């Protein structure tokens, strides 16, 4: 640290606002929305900041969120979208809206909310409001932060009624002690309660507050994904008689864990960080011979946490250092697909593409089962056959997933889907450690009960000669 401040030049596009929400897109680029303008009224301004070029005012087309401040803005790198939630509008009027800004098209979409602007946007698109689900109530100035596929929100200003007389009730803005987590893939919320709360014992948790800050930290002590809540304002004195005029500042620090509570302390799973974690499975020597290629199933329980328009390796099958088969996930236009490729790399051939997969495929546990069946071709020049992929299927939770198109039926399987070698290794979550896979990401998520089923062939005199179609 140089401990020296430097003022960046301003321009007409510079936001003259406070309480605006800023979402960093990279180390040098950020996007900001809303806030209180120079007249202390909420705005709908959307601006970009680039360390090289300064501020640029964006003008999203069509509908947009209500003028607001005190909302949260989070950037989703995988889908290149900014998610804006909650806030306070003119009135003051608390909001429960959840809007998404596509940073490619600069178009706002309201996912859910009760504001007039949200309902008008949904009507314009011709979509019905989503079914009622558990989610936070209207609020503003809540602390929010993203860890992995979850966005956490704590506290904030919420409505609380106060009885003034037998016939008069007034809605006051007070602090909240609720903590919620939103799955960024499915946009579903769940209330976060600690283990002590669930056991019925007295809770040890931060007091109700608003205007606090939340950040993630490296792993410390017993916390795998530490979340730090810092400071804020105690709003409970608003309920006193007489009420306070100024919220009371707080300087306490709390740490919680952003990791889901285990369902079992004995049944372990494997957590992959998406950076360098790979599971290697060494196959028996007979699997290396092509004449033993017949039928193969690969199944596992998986909870992927990668979403967006990226390719994520699930399983990679090799013969030595040569990639032979690759099963991977791929995002397209907000939908998720699974793909099987032969000879991954420059000569890669897409065997089959399944999907779109169920909407809750990300961040939820599912059972994936891939099956492959090989046909064999003989020639006068060799006693060993040459095999080709004749069938490939995907089952999720026991349900067959349809091919996204009919391309497989048009492939010359004898010439384009043939293999001249067997397999020596299968890698879970990424490629062989010594082989690069440009254009692909390693799996970020958790896996359990990984199994490979490959029936051994009968003796050499068996008339089927290990042919799965015999």
SULGIZI-V161871 format. One line per field, one symbol per residue. ss: DSSP state (A for helix, B for strand, O for the rest). phi: phi as a letter, one per 20 degrees, with the letter a starting at -180 (. if undefined). burial: I if it has 24 or more other ideal C-beta (glycine too) atoms within 12 Angstrom, else O. A space follows every 50 residues. Layout:
ss = ???
phi = ???
burial = ???
This chain:
ss = OOOOOOOOOOOOOOOOOBOOBBBBOOOOBBBBBOOBOOOOOBBOOBBBBB OOOBBBBBOOBOOOOOOBBOOBBBBBOOOOBBBBBOOBBOOOBBBOOBBB BBOOOOBBBBBBOOOAAAAAAAAAAOOOOOOOOOOOOOBBOOBBBBBOOB BBBBOOBBBBBBBOOOOOBBBBBBBBOOBBBBBOOOOBBBBOOOAAAAOO OOOOOOOOBBOOBBBBOOOBOOBOOBBBBBBBBBOAAAAOOOOOOOOBBB BBBBBBBOOOOOOOOOOOOBBBBOOOOOBBBBOOAAAAOAAAOOBBBBBB BBBBOOOOOOBBBBBBBBBOOBBBBBBBBBBBOOBBBBBBBBOOOOOOBB BBBBBOOOOOOOOOOBBBBBBBBBBBBBBOOBBBBBBBBBBBBBBBOOBB OOBOOOAAAAOOAAAAOBBOOOOOBBBBOOOOOOOOOOOOBOOBBBBBBB BBBOOOOOOOOOOOOOOOOO
phi = .elceceefdbfeffebcleeddfebfccbcccmoeffemdfccfccdcc fedneceecgemfbffgbbmedccedffdlcdddcmocdgqfcfdcfcdc dffeelcecefaqdffffffffffemdegfffcfaffgablefbadcmed ddccmoecfbfcfebfdccdedececdfcccdffedlddbfecfffffen egecbffgacmeccbdcfgcleeecfdddclpcedfffefcfffecgefc ceccccdeefffebedeecdedemdbebddceeggfffeffefccbccca ebcfcdcoecdcfeccdcdmdefdcbdbebeblnddcdcdcdlgpfefcf ebcdpffggefemcfbedcdcccddccdcfebeeeddcfdbbcccdlndf efffbdfffeefffdedecdbecdbcddnreggececgncdffdrccblf ccdbffefffeffflmffef
burial = OOOOOOOOOOOOOOIOIOIIIIIOIOOOIIIIIIIIOOOOIIIIIIIIIO OOOOIOOIOIOOIIIIIIIIIIIIIIIIIIIIIIIIIIIOOIIIIIIIII IIIOOIIIIIIIIIIOIIOOIIOOOOOOOOOOOOIIOIIIIIIIIIIIII IIIIIIIIIOOOOOOOOOOOOIIIIIIIIIIIIIIIIIIIOIOOOOOOOO OOOOIIIIIIIIIIIIOOOOOOOIIIIIIIIIIIIIOIOOOOOOOOIIOI OOOIIIIIIIOOOOOOOOIIIIOIOOOIIOIOIOOOIIIIIIIIIIIIII IIIIIIIIIIIIIIIIIIIOOIIIIIIIIIIOOIIIIIIIIIIIIOOIII IIIIIIIIOOIIIIIIIIIIIIIIIIIOOOOOOOIIIIIIIIIIOIOOOO IOIOOOOIOOIOIOOOIIIIIIIIIIIIIIIIOOIOIOOIIIIIIIIIOI OIOIOOIOOOOOOOOIIIOO
